[in-house]
Amino acid sequence: MCSGMDLLPTTRYAYLLLVVASSLGKQLTNLESGPGKGVVIHRPYISFPQEGLMGRVFEDLSDSDLAAAEQLFSHSYFILPSMLPTWRAAIRALREKKYSHFLVLILPALEHALRRLFACANSCPERVLTAESTTLYTTLDEILSPVLSNGKSNHLNEEIGVAKMEMLLDLLVHPNGPRLRDRISHGEVDFCGLSRTFPVHLLCICVIFCTQYTFKEDVKQVPLVAKCLAVDYVSLFHPISLLRRELQQLVSYLDEWRDIPSPSHCEEEDFHSFNPSSFISAVQQSLERLLPHCRPACLSTLEDISSLCQPGHPTPSSAPLLEALLARVWENPLPTLHMARGDLELTEVLRRTVRNASAAVMQIKETATLRHRQWEQKQLRSRQRENYTRLLASLQTYRAAINLLVVLLAVTVSYIPLDPGICKKVIKFHKKVLQFSENLSSQTHPSRNRWEEAQTLCHSLAGLATQLPHTAIIYAHTDPPDTTPDT
């Protein structure tokens, strides 16, 4: 019998794994978890709410498309010949609707191809190798990072282009994206519950890369390739993209206030005892100062501004005007690839503000709907009736304040990216706006219903809005206005 020193290193590692496995098995038999022993509770599998968005990017693939993809793999130097069997096995698994098998095969193969591309683009062939005692493995985070570990720029972005980099970041890196590679490798995914969405999306990305690096010139005439290349890709899970959807969601929540019912057997003046005209006038003045600086301006006339906060109950919908404003702001896609840290911090502050505002808007609607039902069924006590009428009297104020908040956010977004010095001032300003939204969400919570305090908060927002131009945001990309006094 040979000693441990006589064994080859690989043999010693094999014995070590066997010892560890048997030791773990012995420990597990001593566990008391649940009704029996030796039961290990598995952490819950994650779900993928991103499937709906990603399923709309590429069309589904037919069997003929899969055959075309397999042919394309054979004519592309994006894939090493030694790796072709793995790629073909992945196609075979997809054809047989074994989606988990496809992902387990294709993700490491894609990572291997990207690592080769990364090494070629940055002239560092040694990074293709596996991990060494002094060098970490070249992971996807490093491959897709804007800078290398030595501080130099990563030239992979220049090599593959912005759209392909956005696709990879969405699928593999962004925290709000599916992050398929690490979640599958860490056992967080229920393989039995995987749908066809991610395999099709991932295969289309592979087809796009193989098309860029192919021996055949006429490959773009293949219908599969034409379908994949026709996609004008915009990032789905970058913070800016998330902010866009959250802003649109906020406007749609506010539009649902049209459905807030009015109580019967109640005099009109009972729920209009508060006159919001002074507040609305302050909001109009704030909007007048802000809107000329929104690039490009959408609400350019006083009539449009006034229509955002007209008196009356139920209040008219301002959603079409706000949606038009947001559409104009997003006409020119904002740069999302490797944004500056200051712009990312600002975007996160804006997103937190929107989430709090959305919570307040939904809470107000839910409370108003519940109190109306109780009013009609005569289930409200005297104090609750008074609280309900104060809520109805305050709806105009809340709507005007949320309208102003959306315009404030739209004006800010229209100037991203910002100069670092100006960005710090704008972040400081929007942290005050964030505090307003947090307090509004707290005061309108069903457990509190502090409607008068919420009104006071809204008045403070009108004054706060006038401070935004003083952050110098409106001078970031335009000439300063002429301040010479009239003669």
C-alpha positions in Angstrom: 0.0 0.0 0.0 1.5 3.3 -1.0 1.6 6.3 1.3 -0.2 9.6 0.7 3.0 11.2 -0.5 3.3 8.6 -3.3 -0.1 9.5 -4.8 -0.5 11.8 -7.7 -2.0 15.3 -6.8 -5.2 14.5 -8.7 -5.6 11.2 -6.9 -5.1 12.9 -3.5 -7.8 15.5 -4.5 -10.2 12.6 -5.4 -9.6 10.9 -2.0 -10.2 14.3 -0.3 -13.5 14.7 -2.0 -14.6 11.2 -1.0 -13.6 11.9 2.7 -15.5 15.2 2.7 -18.6 13.7 1.2 -18.7 10.8 3.7 -18.0 13.2 6.5 -20.9 15.4 5.4 -23.2 12.4 5.1 -22.4 11.4 8.7 -23.1 15.0 10.0 -26.4 15.1 8.1 -27.6 12.0 9.8 -27.3 13.8 13.1 -29.4 16.8 12.0 -32.9 17.2 13.6 -34.8 19.3 11.1 -38.5 18.9 10.9 -40.3 15.7 11.9 -37.4 13.4 10.9 -33.7 13.3 11.1 -31.2 14.0 8.3 -33.6 16.3 6.5 -32.0 19.3 4.8 -34.3 22.1 4.0 -33.5 23.5 0.5 -33.7 27.3 0.1 -36.6 28.3 -2.1 -36.0 28.5 -5.8 -36.1 32.0 -7.4 -38.6 33.0 -9.9 -37.9 35.1 -13.1 -40.4 38.0 -13.4 -38.1 39.2 -16.2 -39.4 36.6 -18.6 -42.3 38.7 -19.9 -40.0 41.5 -21.0 -37.3 39.3 -22.5 -39.9 37.2 -24.3 -40.8 40.2 -26.5 -37.3 40.9 -27.7 -36.8 38.0 -30.2 -39.3 35.9 -32.1 -39.7 32.2 -31.2 -37.6 29.8 -33.2 -38.8 27.0 -35.4 -37.1 23.6 -36.0 -35.7 25.0 -39.3 -34.3 28.0 -37.4 -32.5 25.5 -35.0 -31.1 23.6 -37.9 -29.8 26.9 -39.4 -28.2 27.8 -36.1 -26.4 24.5 -36.0 -25.1 25.2 -39.5 -24.0 28.7 -38.5 -22.0 27.3 -35.6 -20.0 25.2 -37.9 -19.0 28.2 -40.1 -18.1 30.6 -37.2 -14.7 31.1 -35.7 -16.5 32.5 -32.6 -16.6 28.8 -31.6 -13.6 26.5 -31.4 -13.9 23.3 -33.4 -13.2 21.3 -30.2 -16.3 23.0 -28.6 -18.7 22.3 -31.5 -20.0 19.0 -30.0 -21.1 21.0 -26.9 -22.9 23.6 -29.0 -24.6 20.9 -31.1 -25.7 19.0 -28.0 -27.3 22.2 -26.7 -29.2 22.6 -29.9 -30.4 19.0 -29.7 -31.5 19.6 -26.1 -33.5 22.7 -27.2 -35.1 20.7 -30.0 -36.2 18.1 -27.5 -37.5 20.9 -25.2 -35.0 20.1 -22.5 -34.5 23.7 -21.6 -32.4 23.2 -18.5 -30.0 20.9 -20.4 -29.7 23.6 -23.1 -28.8 26.3 -20.6 -26.3 24.1 -18.6 -24.5 23.4 -21.9 -24.7 26.7 -23.7 -23.8 29.1 -20.9 -20.3 27.7 -20.2 -19.7 27.4 -23.9 -20.7 31.0 -24.5 -18.5 32.1 -21.5 -15.6 30.2 -23.1 -16.1 32.0 -26.4 -16.4 35.4 -24.8 -13.3 34.8 -22.8 -11.3 34.1 -26.0 -12.8 37.3 -27.5 -11.9 39.2 -24.4 -8.3 38.0 -24.5 -8.0 38.9 -28.2 -9.5 42.3 -27.9 -7.2 43.2 -25.0 -4.1 41.4 -26.2 -3.8 39.2 -23.1 -3.9 35.6 -24.3 -2.8 34.3 -20.9 -6.3 35.2 -19.6 -7.8 32.4 -21.6 -6.2 29.9 -19.2 -7.9 28.5 -16.1 -7.2 29.9 -12.7 -3.6 29.7 -11.4 -2.2 29.9 -7.9 -1.5 33.6 -8.4 -4.3 34.5 -10.9 -8.0 34.3 -10.5 -10.2 32.8 -13.1 -11.4 35.3 -15.7 -15.1 35.6 -14.8 -17.9 37.2 -16.8 -17.9 40.2 -14.4 -14.3 40.9 -15.5 -15.0 40.1 -19.2 -17.9 42.6 -19.3 -16.4 45.2 -17.0 -15.5 48.7 -18.5 -12.0 48.5 -17.1 -9.4 45.7 -16.6 -7.9 44.8 -13.3 -4.8 46.9 -14.2 -7.0 50.0 -14.7 -6.8 50.0 -18.5 -10.0 50.2 -20.6 -11.6 47.0 -21.7 -11.6 47.0 -25.5 -14.2 44.2 -25.7 -16.9 46.9 -25.9 -15.3 48.4 -29.0 -14.9 45.0 -30.5 -18.5 43.8 -30.2 -20.5 47.1 -30.1 -22.8 48.6 -27.6 -26.0 46.6 -28.4 -24.3 43.2 -27.9 -22.7 44.4 -24.7 -26.1 45.6 -23.4 -27.6 42.2 -24.3 -24.9 40.4 -22.3 -25.2 42.8 -19.3 -29.0 42.4 -19.2 -28.9 38.6 -19.3 -25.8 38.0 -17.1 -24.8 40.9 -14.9 -27.4 43.6 -14.1 -28.8 43.0 -10.5 -32.4 43.4 -11.7 -31.9 41.1 -14.6 -32.2 37.3 -14.6 -28.4 36.8 -14.0 -28.8 33.3 -15.5 -25.1 32.2 -15.4 -24.5 32.6 -11.6 -28.0 31.6 -10.5 -27.9 28.4 -12.5 -24.4 27.6 -11.3 -25.3 28.2 -7.7 -28.4 26.0 -7.8 -31.0 28.7 -7.3 -33.1 27.7 -10.3 -35.8 25.0 -10.5 -34.9 23.3 -13.7 -38.3 21.7 -14.0 -40.0 25.1 -14.1 -37.9 26.7 -16.8 -39.8 28.0 -19.9 -38.7 28.4 -23.5 -38.1 32.2 -23.1 -34.5 32.2 -21.8 -33.2 29.5 -24.2 -34.6 31.2 -27.2 -33.3 34.6 -26.1 -29.8 33.2 -25.3 -29.6 31.3 -28.6 -30.5 34.4 -30.6 -27.6 36.2 -28.8 -25.3 33.4 -29.8 -26.5 33.6 -33.4 -25.7 37.3 -33.5 -22.2 36.7 -32.2 -21.6 33.8 -34.6 -22.8 36.0 -37.5 -20.3 38.7 -36.7 -17.4 36.1 -36.7 -18.2 33.8 -39.6 -16.3 32.5 -42.7 -19.4 32.8 -44.9 -20.3 36.2 -46.4 -23.8 35.3 -47.4 -24.9 34.2 -43.9 -27.0 37.4 -43.3 -29.4 36.1 -45.9 -30.4 33.2 -43.7 -33.9 34.0 -42.3 -32.8 33.1 -38.7 -30.0 35.6 -38.9 -32.2 38.3 -40.5 -34.7 37.9 -37.6 -32.0 38.3 -34.9 -30.2 41.2 -36.5 -33.4 43.1 -37.1 -33.8 43.7 -33.3 -32.9 47.3 -32.3 -31.9 46.4 -28.8 -32.2 48.8 -25.8 -31.2 47.7 -22.3 -34.1 46.3 -20.3 -32.6 46.1 -16.8 -30.2 49.0 -16.6 -31.2 51.4 -13.8 -32.2 54.1 -16.3 -34.5 51.6 -18.1 -36.0 50.6 -14.8 -36.6 54.3 -13.9 -38.4 54.8 -17.2 -40.9 51.9 -16.6 -41.4 53.0 -13.0 -42.2 56.6 -14.0 -44.7 55.3 -16.5 -46.2 53.0 -13.9 -46.5 56.0 -11.5 -48.5 57.9 -14.1 -50.8 55.0 -14.8 -51.4 54.6 -11.0 -52.3 58.3 -10.9 -54.7 57.9 -13.8 -56.6 55.3 -11.9 -57.8 58.1 -9.6 -60.5 58.7 -12.2 -62.2 55.6 -10.7 -62.4 57.0 -7.2 -66.1 57.2 -6.5 -67.9 60.1 -4.9 -70.1 59.5 -1.9 -73.9 59.7 -2.3 -76.1 61.6 0.1 -73.3 64.1 0.7 -73.4 67.8 0.0 -70.8 69.0 -2.5 -69.3 71.5 -0.1 -68.7 68.7 2.5 -65.7 67.5 0.6 -64.6 70.8 -1.0 -64.3 72.7 2.3 -60.5 73.0 1.6 -59.8 75.5 -1.2 -56.6 74.3 -3.0 -56.4 77.3 -5.3 -53.4 78.9 -3.5 -51.5 75.6 -3.6 -52.4 75.0 -7.3 -51.2 78.6 -8.0 -47.9 77.8 -6.4 -47.6 74.5 -8.4 -48.4 76.4 -11.6 -45.6 78.9 -10.9 -43.2 76.1 -10.2 -44.1 74.4 -13.4 -43.8 77.6 -15.4 -40.2 77.9 -14.1 -39.3 74.3 -14.8 -41.0 73.5 -18.1 -38.9 75.9 -20.4 -35.8 74.0 -19.2 -37.1 70.5 -20.0 -35.3 69.2 -23.0 -37.2 68.9 -25.2 -40.1 70.9 -23.7 -43.5 69.2 -24.0 -45.8 71.3 -21.8 -44.9 74.7 -23.2 -48.1 76.7 -22.7 -49.9 77.9 -19.6 -53.0 76.1 -20.7 -51.2 72.8 -20.6 -49.8 73.6 -17.2 -53.2 74.6 -15.9 -54.8 71.4 -17.1 -52.5 69.4 -14.9 -54.2 70.8 -11.8 -57.7 72.0 -12.5 -60.1 72.2 -9.5 -63.0 69.8 -9.4 -63.9 66.4 -8.2 -63.4 63.8 -9.5 -60.2 65.4 -10.9 -59.5 65.2 -14.6 -56.8 62.9 -15.8 -53.4 64.4 -16.3 -52.0 61.1 -17.6 -52.0 62.0 -21.3 -50.0 65.2 -20.8 -47.6 63.5 -18.4 -47.2 60.5 -20.8 -46.5 62.9 -23.6 -43.9 64.7 -21.5 -42.1 61.4 -20.6 -42.3 60.2 -24.3 -40.5 63.4 -25.4 -37.9 63.0 -22.6 -37.1 59.4 -23.8 -37.1 60.2 -27.5 -33.4 60.1 -27.6 -32.2 57.0 -25.7 -30.0 57.9 -22.7 -26.5 56.3 -22.6 -26.8 53.3 -20.3 -23.5 51.5 -21.0 -21.0 52.0 -18.2 -22.6 55.2 -16.8 -20.6 57.4 -14.4 -21.0 56.6 -10.8 -22.6 60.0 -10.0 -25.3 59.5 -12.7 -26.0 56.0 -11.3 -26.4 57.3 -7.8 -28.7 60.0 -9.0 -30.8 57.4 -10.9 -31.1 55.3 -7.8 -32.3 58.3 -5.8 -34.9 59.0 -8.5 -36.1 55.4 -8.5 -36.5 55.4 -4.8 -38.5 58.6 -5.1 -40.8 57.1 -7.7 -41.4 54.0 -5.7 -42.4 56.0 -2.6 -44.7 58.2 -4.7 -46.3 55.1 -6.3 -46.9 53.6 -2.9 -48.6 56.9 -1.7 -50.8 57.1 -4.8 -52.0 53.5 -4.5 -52.6 53.9 -0.7 -54.7 57.0 -1.3 -56.8 55.2 -3.9 -57.2 52.1 -1.8 -58.2 54.1 1.3 -60.7 56.3 -0.7 -62.3 53.2 -2.2 -62.6 51.4 1.1 -64.0 54.4 2.9 -66.6 55.0 0.1 -67.8 51.4 0.4 -68.1 51.9 4.2 -69.8 55.2 3.6 -72.4 53.7 1.4 -73.0 50.8 3.9 -73.2 53.4 6.8 -70.3 51.7 8.6 -68.3 54.8 9.4 -68.3 56.4 12.8 -68.4 60.2 13.1 -64.6 60.7 13.2 -64.1 58.3 10.3 -66.6 60.3 8.2 -64.7 63.5 9.0 -61.4 61.8 8.1 -63.0 60.6 4.8 -64.2 64.1 3.8 -60.8 65.5 4.5 -59.3 62.9 2.2 -61.7 63.8 -0.6 -61.0 67.5 0.0 -57.2 66.9 -0.3 -57.3 64.8 -3.6 -56.8 67.9 -5.7 -53.7 68.9 -3.7 -52.2 65.4 -3.9 -52.8 65.1 -7.6 -51.1 68.5 -8.3 -48.2 67.6 -6.1 -47.6 64.2 -7.9 -47.9 66.0 -11.2 -45.2 68.4 -10.1 -43.1 65.6 -8.9 -43.3 63.8 -12.2 -42.3 67.0 -14.0 -39.3 67.5 -11.6 -38.1 64.0 -12.3 -38.6 64.3 -16.1 -36.6 67.6 -16.1 -33.7 65.9 -14.3 -33.7 62.8 -16.5 -33.6 64.9 -19.6 -30.2 66.2 -18.6 -28.5 62.9 -17.8 -25.5 62.4 -18.1 -24.5 65.3 -16.0 -21.2 67.0 -15.2 -19.8 65.5 -12.0 -19.8 68.8 -10.2 -23.4 69.6 -11.1 -24.4 66.0 -10.5 -23.5 66.3 -6.8 -25.8 69.4 -6.4 -28.6 67.7 -8.2 -28.3 64.6 -6.0 -28.4 66.8 -2.9 -31.6 68.4 -4.2 -33.3 65.1 -5.1 -32.5 63.7 -1.7 -34.8 66.4 -0.3 -37.4 65.3 -2.9 -36.9 61.7 -1.8 -37.5 62.7 1.8 -40.8 64.3 0.7 -41.9 61.1 -1.1 -41.0 59.0 1.9 -42.9 61.2 4.3 -45.9 61.3 1.9 -45.9 57.5 1.7 -45.8 57.3 5.5 -48.5 59.9 6.2 -50.9 58.3 3.7 -50.4 54.8 4.9 -53.8 53.1 5.9 -52.6 52.8 9.5 -52.1 56.6 9.8 -54.3 58.6 7.3 -52.8 61.9 8.2 -54.4 63.9 5.4 -53.7 67.4 6.8 -50.0 66.6 7.4 -49.8 65.2 3.9 -51.2 68.5 2.5 -48.5 70.4 4.4 -45.9 68.1 2.8 -47.3 68.9 -0.7 -47.0 72.6 0.0 -43.4 72.1 0.9 -42.8 70.4 -2.5 -44.0 73.4 -4.4 -41.4 75.6 -2.6 -38.7 72.9 -3.0 -39.3 72.7 -6.8 -38.1 76.3 -7.3 -34.7 75.3 -6.0 -33.9 72.9 -8.9 -32.8 75.6 -11.4 -30.3 76.9 -8.7 -28.5 73.5 -8.8 -27.2 74.7 -12.2 -28.8 71.7 -13.9 -30.4 73.9 -16.5 -27.1 75.4 -17.5 -25.4 72.0 -18.0 -26.0 71.9 -21.8 -27.4 75.3 -22.6 -26.3 78.9 -22.5 -27.1 80.7 -19.3 -30.2 83.0 -19.6 -29.7 86.7 -20.1 -30.0 88.3 -16.6 -29.4 91.9 -17.8 -32.1 94.1 -16.3 -34.5 95.8 -18.8 -33.8 99.4 -19.5 
